[in-house]
Amino acid sequence: MHGNYVALPSVETLIDKLTQALKPYFPSNLPPAEQPVIIGIETGGYWIANAIHQAIAPETDLGRLNITFYRDDFTKIGLHPTVKPSILPTGIDGKTVILVDDVLYSGRTIRAAMNEIFDYGRPQQIILAILIDRGEREIPIQADIVAETIQLDPGNHIKLDGPNPLQLTIKSNLDNVS
């Protein structure tokens, strides 16, 4: 990276921030049928959602959302060879859904995820929890809970590698040029 140096926080610290911010949605006296459903967007969002789900230990199943067929750039990027189906808990109608992803940038991934969620049912509300918010949007979507906001130099992007260990790295678009 040629411009400003960006120190990346530990993923564990950021997941802990998200977990602490989400705990109030799971009061101990809340019946399982009324507990929010945690859904992670493949792949990094699911890794984070899984860690949060284990820490909070709700009595609801963890959901996994694969938005490949809902992306608006599907025709440009094509089909990834390892597309897995989404697995959502049954009965999300009227529920609170906590949608988890690793990096919020353009907002297009979240738009695609919400489109898919609504194909499964009509939740009462969707709470968006994000590990890293880059702040630059192409469509008007904002997170409800953000662990960290990071500004990057033009031409750079941030990636969550994992699952063991989970680690953030900054990549340059120039890294892919021969």
N, C-alpha and C positions, 0 to 999 in steps of 0.2 A: 504494500500500500504506500503510495507516494505522498499523500496528504497527511491529515491529522491522524495520530495514533489513537486507536480506540482500544481501551482495555476492556476485555470481555469478562463479565462476572461468571462465577461458577454456576453451572446449570442446577446443581443441588440447592444453592442459595435462592435462585430464581423460582424453582419449584416450591421451595418452602414458603416464599412470599405468596405465591398463588394459593397454596394450600391454606395458609393462615387467612387470606382474604375470603376464601370460599367456605371455611368452617361455619360461619354464622348461618349459612343456608341449610345446615344439617343439625338443627338443635336435637339434643338427645331424646326429647319427648315427641318428636315428629314421627308419626306412624310410617312404616315402609312405603305404603301406597301413596303417601304425600311427599316423599323425599324426591329431590331433584335427580335427574338422570344425567350422568356425565358421559359425554360423547367426544372422542378424540378424532381429529382428521388425520388420515394416513399421511405420512408415516410419523413424522416428528410429533405432531399433535397427539397421536395415539400414545406414543411413548410417555409424553408428559401427563396425559390423562390417566394412564395406568399408574404412574407414581402417585398422583393426587388421589386416585381411587383407593389405592392401598393405604395411604396415610389417613384418609378420612374414614374409610371402611363403611360406606353406606350399605344399606340392605337392598340396593338396586344393582342391576347388572351394568357393566361398563359397555358402552357402545363404540363401535369402530366404523368410521365413515370413509369410504373411498369415493372421491368426487370425480374420478377420471371422466366419466360420461357426462358430467354436468358442467365441465369447464367450457368457457366460451372460446378458448383457443385450442380445443380438441382437434379441429381440422388442421391446425398449424403444427402441433407437436405430435399428433398421431397417438396410437394406442401403445401404452407401455406394455412390454411383454409379460409382466407379472401382475396384471390387474387382479385384485382380490375383491370379492363381494363385500358390500357393507354389511355390518351386523349390528342392528339396533335393537334395544330392548322393546318388547311388545308394549303397546298401549302408551304412546307418548302424548295422546290427546289430553289436553288440559294439564299437562305436567310442565314443570320448570325444567328446561334443558340447559345444561352448562356445556357449551361448545368450546373445546380447547384446541388451540393450534400453537405452533412454535413461533412463527414469524408473521406479523401482519405488515404487509407492504402496500400492494395496490388495492386490496379489498376484494379482488375477484375470486380468490379461493373461498372466502367466507360467503360471498354471494352464492357460489355454486353449492356450498355445504348447506346453506339455508334452503335452497331450492330442493335439494334431496331430502332434507328433514321433513319438509312440508309434503313430500310425496308419501312419507310414512304416516303422517298425521298432523294434527294442529296443536302444537304445544301452547300452553298459557303464555309462556315467555321464553326467550332465549337469552342467556347471559353469556357473553363472549369473554373468555379468559385467554390471554395471550402471554407467552413467555417474553417475546421481544417485539416492540412496536417500532417500525422504521419511520412512521409518520408521513410518508409520501403516498397519497391516495389517488386512484383513478376513478373510484366511485365512492359515494359518501357512506362509508362504514367505519364505525369507531368501536373499540373494545370497551367493555365495562370494567374489566380488571386487567391491568398490565403489570408484569413483574419489572420490566425495564424498558426505557425508551432509548434507542441508539440511533444517531445520525451517522451515515456513512458517506464517504466520498463518492462522486458519480462513477459508475462503472463497477462498483463493488456490491456484493451481496453477502448476507450472513446465512450460514447453514448450520443446522443441528445434525451432528453425526451421532450414530449410536447403533444399537441400543446400549451396548455395554463397552465402554462407559459412554454416557451422554456428554457431548462436548460441542461447544460453539466454535465455529471457525469463520473467518472472513475470507471470501474468495473474490478475485478480480475477474471480470469478464475477459481480461487479457490472458488469464490462465488457460483458457480453452482455445486460444489461437495458436496455430502451429508456426 
